[in-house]
């Protein structure tokens, strides 16, 4: 299954951007590894101020803010 046409935060300067949900979703993670995607988002503690995605860990977001 091909990834949806989802863009990621190209302005993010983090060395770990490939671990951010916006990047992983743009690569099709939510379609190819649904269990991992659910694990990362199951108990959200943070929300990204850039894209609005939520995650359990702030390390998976570009601009995390605590919920």
DSSP file (Angstrom, degrees, kcal/mol; ACC not computed):
  #  RESIDUE AA STRUCTURE BP1 BP2  ACC     N-H-->O    O-->H-N    N-H-->O    O-->H-N    TCO  KAPPA ALPHA  PHI   PSI    X-CA   Y-CA   Z-CA
    1    1 A X              0   0    0      0, 0.0     2,-0.2     0, 0.0    30,-0.1   0.000 360.0 360.0 360.0 133.0    0.0    0.0    0.0
    2    2 A X        -     0   0    0      1,-0.1    26,-0.1    29,-0.0     3,-0.1  -0.508 360.0-104.6 -79.7 146.0    1.4    3.4   -1.0
    3    3 A X        -     0   0    0     -2,-0.2    -1,-0.1    24,-0.1    23,-0.1  -0.342  39.1-104.5 -65.3 150.2    1.7    6.2    1.7
    4    4 A X        -     0   0    0     21,-0.2     2,-2.1     1,-0.1    -1,-0.1  -0.278  43.2 -92.5 -64.9 161.2   -0.8    9.0    1.6
    5    5 A X  S    S+     0   0    0     -3,-0.1     2,-0.4     2,-0.0    -1,-0.1  -0.562  72.1 151.1 -78.7  81.1    0.4   12.3    0.2
    6    6 A X        -     0   0    0     -2,-2.1     2,-0.2    20,-0.2    22,-0.1  -0.951  32.6-149.8-117.5 130.7    1.4   13.6    3.6
    7    7 A X        -     0   0    0     -2,-0.4     2,-0.2    20,-0.0    18,-0.1  -0.624   7.9-144.0 -97.1 159.9    4.1   16.1    4.1
    8    8 A X        -     0   0    0     -2,-0.2     2,-1.4    18,-0.1    15,-0.1  -0.707  38.6 -78.9-116.3 172.1    6.4   16.5    7.1
    9    9 A X    >   -     0   0    0     -2,-0.2     3,-1.5     1,-0.2    14,-0.1  -0.548  43.9-178.8 -73.9  92.2    7.9   19.5    8.7
   10   10 A X  T 3  S+     0   0    0     -2,-1.4    -1,-0.2     1,-0.3    13,-0.0   0.638  78.4  63.1 -70.4 -12.7   10.8   20.3    6.4
   11   11 A X  T 3  S+     0   0    0     -3,-0.1    -1,-0.3     2,-0.0     2,-0.2   0.552  73.5 115.8 -86.7  -8.4   11.8   23.2    8.6
   12   12 A X    <   -     0   0    0     -3,-1.5     5,-0.1     1,-0.1    51,-0.0  -0.452  45.8-169.6 -65.9 125.9   12.5   20.9   11.6
   13   13 A X        +     0   0    0     -2,-0.2    -1,-0.1    49,-0.1     2,-0.1   0.325  40.9 127.5 -99.3   5.8   16.2   21.1   12.4
   14   14 A X    >   -     0   0    0      1,-0.1     3,-1.3     2,-0.1     4,-0.1  -0.381  60.2-139.4 -67.2 138.7   16.3   18.2   14.9
   15   15 A X  T 3  S+     0   0    0      1,-0.3     3,-0.3     2,-0.1    -1,-0.1   0.702 105.8  51.9 -66.5 -19.3   18.9   15.5   14.3
   16   16 A X  T >   +     0   0    0      1,-0.2     3,-2.4     2,-0.1    -1,-0.3   0.013  67.9 125.2-107.3  27.6   16.2   13.0   15.2
   17   17 A X  G X   +     0   0    0     -3,-1.3     3,-2.0     1,-0.3     6,-0.4   0.805  65.2  68.3 -57.8 -29.5   13.5   14.3   12.8
   18   18 A X  G 3  S+     0   0    0     -3,-0.3    -1,-0.3     1,-0.3    -2,-0.1   0.620  97.1  55.0 -67.1  -9.3   13.2   10.8   11.3
   19   19 A X  G <  S+     0   0    0     -3,-2.4     2,-0.3    40,-0.1    -1,-0.3   0.381  86.2 103.6-100.2   1.4   11.7    9.8   14.7
   20   20 A X  S <> S-     0   0    0     -3,-2.0     4,-2.5    -4,-0.2     3,-0.5  -0.632  77.6-126.5 -85.4 143.2    9.0   12.5   14.6
   21   21 A X  H  > S+     0   0    0     39,-3.3     4,-3.0    -2,-0.3     5,-0.3   0.853 107.2  59.1 -58.4 -38.0    5.4   11.4   13.7
   22   22 A X  H  > S+     0   0    0     38,-0.3     4,-1.7     1,-0.2    -1,-0.2   0.919 111.7  41.4 -60.2 -40.8    5.1   13.9   10.9
   23   23 A X  H  > S+     0   0    0     -3,-0.5     4,-1.2    -6,-0.4    -2,-0.2   0.940 115.3  49.4 -69.4 -47.2    8.1   12.3    9.1
   24   24 A X  H  <>S+     0   0    0     -4,-2.5     5,-2.6     1,-0.2     3,-0.3   0.883 111.9  48.5 -62.2 -38.7    7.1    8.7    9.9
   25   25 A X  H ><5S+     0   0    0     -4,-3.0     3,-1.6     1,-0.2   -21,-0.2   0.890 106.5  56.7 -68.2 -38.4    3.5    9.3    8.6
   26   26 A X  H 3<5S+     0   0    0     -4,-1.7   -20,-0.2    -5,-0.3    -1,-0.2   0.767 107.5  50.2 -62.9 -23.0    4.9   10.9    5.5
   27   27 A X  T 3<5S-     0   0    0     -4,-1.2    -1,-0.3    -3,-0.3    -2,-0.2   0.429 125.1-104.4 -93.6  -1.2    6.8    7.7    4.9
   28   28 A X  T X>5S+     0   0    0     -3,-1.6     4,-2.8    -4,-0.2     3,-1.4   0.628  72.0 142.8  93.0  14.7    3.7    5.5    5.4
   29   29 A X  H 3><S+     0   0    0     -5,-2.6     4,-2.9     1,-0.3     8,-0.3   0.898  71.4  57.4 -54.1 -43.4    4.4    4.2    8.9
   30   30 A X  H 34 S+     0   0    0      1,-0.2    -1,-0.3     2,-0.2    -5,-0.1   0.718 116.3  36.4 -63.7 -20.1    0.7    4.4    9.9
   31   31 A X  H <4 S+     0   0    0     -3,-1.4     3,-0.4    -6,-0.1    -2,-0.2   0.790 123.0  39.9 -97.7 -36.9   -0.1    2.1    6.9
   32   32 A X  H  < S+     0   0    0     -4,-2.8    -3,-0.2     1,-0.2    -2,-0.2   0.787 130.4  22.1 -87.5 -29.5    2.9   -0.2    7.0
   33   33 A X     X  +     0   0    0     -4,-2.9     4,-2.2    -5,-0.3     3,-0.3  -0.557  66.0 165.8-139.1  70.6    3.3   -0.7   10.7
   34   34 A X  H  > S+     0   0    0     -3,-0.4     4,-2.6     1,-0.2     5,-0.2   0.831  75.8  57.4 -58.0 -35.9    0.0    0.1   12.3
   35   35 A X  H  > S+     0   0    0      2,-0.2     4,-2.2     1,-0.2    -1,-0.2   0.916 108.2  45.5 -64.7 -43.3    1.0   -1.5   15.6
   36   36 A X  H  > S+     0   0    0     -3,-0.3     4,-2.2     2,-0.2    -2,-0.2   0.924 112.7  51.3 -64.9 -43.8    4.0    0.7   16.1
   37   37 A X  H  X S+     0   0    0     -4,-2.2     4,-1.2    -8,-0.3    -2,-0.2   0.922 111.4  47.8 -58.7 -44.5    2.0    3.8   15.1
   38   38 A X  H  X S+     0   0    0     -4,-2.6     4,-1.3     1,-0.2     3,-0.2   0.885 109.5  53.5 -64.1 -38.7   -0.6    2.9   17.7
   39   39 A X  H  < S+     0   0    0     -4,-2.2     4,-0.4     1,-0.2     3,-0.3   0.899 109.3  48.4 -62.3 -41.1    2.0    2.3   20.3
   40   40 A X  H  < S+     0   0    0     -4,-2.2    16,-2.6     1,-0.2    17,-0.4   0.738 124.5  30.4 -71.5 -23.2    3.5    5.7   19.7
   41   41 A X  H >< S+     0   0    0     -4,-1.2     3,-0.6    -3,-0.2    -2,-0.2   0.378  89.7 100.0-117.6   2.7    0.1    7.4   19.9
   42   42 A X  T 3< S+     0   0    0     -4,-1.3     2,-0.5     1,-0.3    -3,-0.1   0.915  95.9  22.2 -61.8 -49.4   -1.9    5.2   22.3
   43   43 A X  T 3  S-     0   0    0     -4,-0.4    -1,-0.3    11,-0.0    12,-0.1  -0.684  87.4-157.0-119.6  75.6   -1.5    7.3   25.5
   44   44 A X    <   +     0   0    0     -3,-0.6    12,-0.3    -2,-0.5     3,-0.1  -0.279  28.2 162.6 -63.8 133.6   -0.8   10.8   24.3
   45   45 A X        +     0   0    0     10,-2.4    22,-2.7     1,-0.2     2,-0.3   0.469  65.9  44.1-118.1 -15.1    1.0   13.1   26.7
   46   46 A X  E     -AB  55  66A   0      9,-2.3     9,-2.1    20,-0.3     2,-0.4  -0.942  60.1-156.3-136.0 153.0    2.2   15.7   24.1
   47   47 A X  E     -AB  54  65A   0     18,-2.6    18,-1.7    -2,-0.3     2,-0.5  -0.985  25.4-120.6-128.0 140.6    0.8   17.5   21.1
   48   48 A X  E  >  - B   0  64A   0      5,-2.8     4,-1.5    -2,-0.4    16,-0.2  -0.684  10.2-154.3 -82.4 126.8    2.9   19.0   18.3
   49   49 A X  T  4 S+     0   0    0     14,-3.1    -1,-0.1    -2,-0.5    15,-0.1   0.668  93.5  51.2 -71.8 -16.0    2.4   22.8   17.9
   50   50 A X  T  4 S+     0   0    0     13,-0.2    -1,-0.2     3,-0.1    14,-0.0   0.936 129.6   7.4 -86.1 -53.2    3.3   22.5   14.3
   51   51 A X  T  4 S-     0   0    0      2,-0.1    -2,-0.1    12,-0.0    -1,-0.0   0.610  90.0-122.2-110.5 -15.2    1.1   19.7   12.9
   52   52 A X     <  +     0   0    0     -4,-1.5    -3,-0.1     1,-0.3     2,-0.0   0.431  60.3 143.6  87.9  -2.0   -1.3   18.9   15.8
   53   53 A X        -     0   0    0     -6,-0.1    -5,-2.8     1,-0.0     2,-0.3  -0.348  40.5-139.6 -68.7 154.5   -0.4   15.2   16.1
   54   54 A X  E     +A   47   0A   0     -7,-0.2     2,-0.3    10,-0.1    -7,-0.2  -0.879  23.0 173.7-116.4 150.5   -0.3   13.7   19.5
   55   55 A X  E     -A   46   0A   0     -9,-2.1   -10,-2.4    -2,-0.3    -9,-2.3  -0.980  40.9-123.9-150.7 158.5    2.2   11.2   20.9
   56   56 A X  S    S+     0   0    0    -16,-2.6     2,-0.4   -12,-0.3   -15,-0.1   0.852 100.2  45.5 -70.4 -35.4    3.1    9.5   24.2
   57   57 A X  S >  S-     0   0    0    -17,-0.4     3,-1.6     1,-0.1    -1,-0.1  -0.901  72.2-140.7-116.0 139.0    6.7   10.9   24.0
   58   58 A X  G >  S+     0   0    0     -2,-0.4     3,-1.5     1,-0.3     6,-0.3   0.724  99.0  73.5 -64.9 -20.6    7.9   14.4   23.2
   59   59 A X  G 3  S+     0   0    0      1,-0.3    -1,-0.3   -39,-0.1   -40,-0.1   0.635  89.5  60.4 -69.8 -11.5   10.7   12.8   21.2
   60   60 A X  G <  S+     0   0    0     -3,-1.6   -39,-3.3   -40,-0.1     2,-0.3   0.209  98.6  68.2 -99.8  15.0    8.2   11.9   18.5
   61   61 A X    <   -     0   0    0     -3,-1.5     3,-0.4   -41,-0.2   -42,-0.0  -0.970  69.7-140.3-135.3 150.1    7.1   15.5   17.8
   62   62 A X  S    S+     0   0    0     -2,-0.3     2,-0.3     1,-0.2    -1,-0.1   0.929 102.4  15.1 -72.0 -47.5    8.8   18.5   16.2
   63   63 A X  S    S-     0   0    0      2,-0.1   -14,-3.1   -51,-0.0    -1,-0.2  -0.654  87.1-169.2-129.6  73.7    7.3   21.1   18.6
   64   64 A X  E     -B   48   0A   0     -3,-0.4     2,-0.4    -2,-0.3   -16,-0.2  -0.353  10.3-179.7 -72.6 144.2    5.9   19.2   21.6
   65   65 A X  E     -B   47   0A   0    -18,-1.7   -18,-2.6    -2,-0.1     2,-0.1  -0.993  35.2-106.1-137.0 139.1    3.8   20.8   24.2
   66   66 A X  E      B   46   0A   0     -2,-0.4   -20,-0.3   -20,-0.2   -21,-0.0  -0.389 360.0 360.0 -67.4 137.0    2.4   18.9   27.2
   67   67 A X              0   0    0    -22,-2.7    -1,-0.2    -2,-0.1   -21,-0.1   0.458 360.0 360.0 -75.0 360.0   -1.3   18.1   27.1
